Amino acid sequence: MTDQTATNQTKGNAARRHLRGVVVSTGMAKTAVIQIDRRIQHPKYGKYFTLSNKFKVHDEHGKAHVGDVIEVEETRPLSKDKRWRYIKTIKAA
C-alpha cells in the first residue's frame, strides 16, 4: 500500500506546461483568448502547413491586450473551458 501512495504523490509534482501565443480577444471578464500557430510537414507529401489552436486563458488583472505575445501556464480547470493561466507579457502589441 505504501507503493501506491508514493506513486500518487509523484504524479502531482509534475512540471506544468508553458506556451506562448498571440492574444486574439479580451472581450470576456478576466479571460483572454490566445492563438498558437505551429507549422508541420505532411508525413506523406512533405508540404508544410500551419495548424492553429485557440485557448482561453485566465487573466485576473486584465494585463493582456489584443496583439500581445504572452506566456501561459497549464493549471487546474478554472471553468468549463479555461485550463491556462496568464504568466507574463513577452512582447507588447
N, C-alpha and C positions, 0 to 999 in steps of 0.2 A: 504494500500500500504506500510506502514511502516513495517508491519509484514513481508512482503515478502523480503524486503531489509535486515532486521535483520537476517533472516534465511540464506540468501545468504552469508552474511559476516561470519557467524559462520562456514559454510561449508569450507571456505578457510583456517581456522585456525586449521584444524585437524592435529593431530600428524602424522609425516611421519614414515613409517615402516622401521625398521633396520633389516638386515640379515647378517649372517656370512657364508662365503663359501670359498672353495679352488679354487685358480686360476689355470685354466687348459690351458689357452692360452693367450699370449700377442702379437700375430703376427700383430695386426692392430694398426694403429697410434692412440694414445690417448684412446685406448679401451682395456679392459681385459675381458676375459670370465671366469665366476666363476660357479662352480657346487655346488649345495646344495643337500645333501642327507638327507632323512628322513625315519625312519623306522616306518611302520604302521602295524597294525594287521588286517587281513582279517575279516570282520564282521561276516561271517558265519562259516568259517573253523578254524579261530584262528591262522593261520600260519602268522609269521612275514616276511615281505619282505621290500626291500629298493626301494624307489622311488627317482629319481634324476631329478632335473631341472637345466637348464643352463640359465644364464642371462648375457647379455652384460652390462658392467659397464664403465662409463666414468672415465678415469684416466688421468687427464690433464697433470700431470708431470711425468708419467711413473714410479711410485713408486712400483707398484705391479709386482711381478715376479712369474713364474710358481712354484707351490707348496706352496706359501704363503697362510695363512689363513687371510682373510681381512674382514672388516666390511663395508657394503654399506648402502646407504640411498635411499629411493624412492624419485624421483624427477619428474619434468615435462618431457614430451618427448623431448629428445635431438636429436634423429634421428629416423629412421624407427623402429629400434629395441632397442635402448638404453633408459631405463627408470630408471636407477640406477646410483648413483654417489659414487665414492670411498671416504671413510671417513678416515680409518687408517688400518695399518697392525697389526693384533693381534699376529701372530706367523710367523716368517720368515722361509723359507724353508732351 
